[in-house]
């Protein structure tokens, strides 16, 4: 579900059922789990939900509250990133404007100097 592929996609259904029920096998954490949003906190929650002993599994209201907290942090992080990115873009644009203005000012000085050298008097 998290990776877009079924758990144990490389195994036959009877083998999966046998492994899950009798041997307590669970899906391995994907190598790219962080990029999929599967933080350590989320992975630990998943492992708690997969506990073989049903009495050790968290109640659904706790799972929901935990995931809501994770979602709020992701939203806050994403918002902060977007704000910082926009500020960074604005800063770069301001720097580019300043550079362009300096080039224009330097070009203007060069043109005035060339004009003075050409006829001996500055243009007005």
N, C-alpha and C positions, 0 to 999 in steps of 0.2 A: 504494500500500500504506500509506504513512504518513498520507495525507490521507483515505483512504476511497474515493478515486476512482482509476481506472486512470491510469497515466502517459499523457499526450497524449490524454486522454479526448475532446477536441474535434476529433480528427483521425481519418481513415480508416486502417484497418490497413495497407494498402500504403504509404500516405504516411508512417506512423510507421516502418515497417521501412526504407524508403528513407532517411529522415532519420537514423535511428540508425546504420544500417550504413554508408552512403556519406558522410554529412555529419557524423557524430559528434555529432548532436543529443542532448541530455539534458533531462530535465524541469527546469523552472525551480523555484527554491526558492519554496515557498508564502509568501505575505505573512504568514500567521499561523503561521509555522514554529516560533517559540519557544513558542507556546501548545500546539503539538502535540508538544513535546519535542525538536524538531529544533534542537539548539544548533549553534553554529558548528563545534564539534568533530565532531558527528554529520554535518553537511552536508559537511565536508571529507572525512570518511571515505567518504561516499557517492560523492563526486566521484572519489576515488581508485579506488573499486571500478568506476566507469564508464569508467576510462581506456581509450582506443581501443587502445593498445598493451597487450596482455594481460600482457606481462612487467613492466609498471609497476604492475599491480594488486597489492594486498597479499594475502598468503596468508590463507586462511580462519582459521587459528589466531590470527593477529594481529587480524583483524576481530573475532573472538569475544572476545579479551582486551580490546580497546578498548571494545566494547559492554558487557562485564561491568564495566569501570571506570566507564563512564558510568552504568550501572544502580546501582552502589554509591553513587555520588555523589548520584543522584536519590533513592535510598532514604534516605541520610543527611540530605539536604536536607528531604525530606518528614517524616522523623522529627523533625528539629529544629523544623520549622514547627509540627508537631502539639504538641510539648512546649511551645513558646513560646505557641501559641494557648491551650493548656489553662492555662498559667500566667497568661496575660492574662485569661482568663475568670475564673479564681479571684481575681485581683486586683480585677477589676471587681465580682465578687460581694462580696468583702470590703469594698470601698468602699461598695457599696450597703447592706450590713449596717450599716456605721458610720453612714451617713446616716440609715438607718431608726432606729437606736438613738438618734441625736442628736434626731431629730424626736420620738421617744417620750419622751426625757428632758425636752425642752423642753415638750412637752404636759403631762407630769407636773408640771413647775414651774408652768406656767400654772394648772393645776387646783388646786395647793396654794395659790397666791397668791389665786385666786378664792375659795377656801374661807376663807382668813384674812380677806379683805376682807368676806365675807358675814357671818360670825358673830364675827369678831374673834379667833379662836383657830385654830391649825392643826389639821387632822385628824391623827389618829395611825393 
